[in-house]
Amino acid sequence: MRTIPVCLAALVFVGVSAFAWTGSQQTRTVSTGGPTVDEMLTAFRADMQSTRADLLAKNLTLTAEQAAKFWPLFDQYQKEQNVIMDEQLKGIQSYVDVADAHQRAFRA
């Protein structure tokens, strides 16, 4: 059972890192008339959550009783992580916006 927290920690790290990288790349996509940042975040989050759930389902051997307890907790965990990641992404986007403004001011 010790592998579950380690797997979850690794998945969280990968998810946050990927979110941070994606957040830094999205301003370029928006400026070209592509999908909005919110649309990309929603799609990315759905993909990440699906991937996490698939990885766990394939690698955990849970009894029916354990699964009935685990999956609702995992769903709640993902919802809580969404709130945290949204705040992190807001900070990253704010940084990008300020850096963009400074760069435009420097060029002017």
C-alpha positions in Angstrom: 0.0 0.0 0.0 3.0 2.3 0.4 3.2 2.6 -3.4 -0.1 4.4 -3.6 1.1 7.6 -1.9 4.3 7.5 -3.9 2.4 7.1 -7.2 0.0 9.9 -6.3 2.9 12.2 -5.4 4.6 11.5 -8.7 1.4 12.0 -10.6 0.8 15.3 -8.8 4.3 16.5 -9.6 4.0 15.6 -13.3 0.5 17.2 -13.5 1.6 20.4 -11.9 4.8 20.6 -14.0 2.8 19.9 -17.2 0.2 22.5 -16.2 3.0 25.1 -15.5 4.6 24.4 -18.8 1.3 24.5 -20.7 0.3 27.7 -18.9 3.5 29.4 -20.0 3.0 28.3 -23.6 -0.7 29.3 -23.9 -0.3 33.1 -24.4 1.4 32.3 -27.8 -1.6 30.2 -28.8 -4.1 32.8 -27.8 -2.4 35.5 -29.8 -2.6 33.5 -33.0 -6.4 33.2 -32.8 -6.4 29.6 -31.5 -8.3 28.3 -28.5 -8.5 30.4 -25.4 -6.4 29.8 -22.4 -9.5 28.5 -20.5 -10.4 26.1 -23.3 -6.9 24.7 -23.3 -6.8 24.4 -19.6 -10.1 22.6 -19.5 -9.0 20.1 -22.2 -5.6 19.6 -20.6 -7.1 19.0 -17.2 -9.6 16.5 -18.5 -6.8 14.7 -20.3 -4.5 14.7 -17.2 -7.3 13.5 -14.9 -8.2 10.7 -17.3 -4.5 9.7 -17.6 -4.1 9.6 -13.8 -7.3 7.6 -13.3 -6.2 5.1 -16.0 -2.7 4.7 -14.6 -4.1 4.1 -11.1 -6.8 1.7 -12.3 -4.3 -0.3 -14.3 -1.7 -0.5 -11.5 -3.8 -0.9 -8.4 -5.3 -4.1 -7.3 -8.3 -3.2 -5.2 -11.1 -5.3 -3.9 -14.6 -4.1 -4.7 -14.8 -2.8 -1.2 -11.5 -1.0 -1.4 -12.4 0.5 -4.8 -15.8 1.7 -3.5 -13.9 3.7 -0.9 -10.9 4.7 -3.0 -12.4 6.2 -6.1 -14.7 8.7 -4.4 -11.7 9.9 -2.4 -9.6 10.1 -5.5 -12.3 12.1 -7.3 -12.4 14.5 -4.4 -8.6 14.7 -4.4 -8.6 15.7 -8.1 -11.2 18.4 -7.5 -9.0 19.8 -4.7 -6.0 19.7 -6.9 -7.9 21.6 -9.6 -8.3 24.5 -7.2 -4.6 24.5 -6.3 -3.5 24.2 -9.9 -5.9 27.0 -11.0 -4.3 29.3 -8.4 -0.8 28.3 -9.6 -1.8 29.0 -13.2 -3.2 32.4 -12.3 0.1 33.2 -10.8 2.0 32.0 -13.9 -0.4 33.9 -16.2 0.0 37.0 -14.1 3.8 36.7 -14.4 3.6 36.2 -18.2 1.3 39.2 -18.5 3.6 41.5 -16.5 6.7 40.2 -18.4 4.8 40.8 -21.7 4.0 44.4 -20.6 7.6 45.1 -19.6 8.8 43.7 -22.9 6.4 45.9 -24.9 7.3 49.0 -22.8 11.0 48.3 -23.4 10.5 48.1 -27.2 8.5 51.3 -27.3 
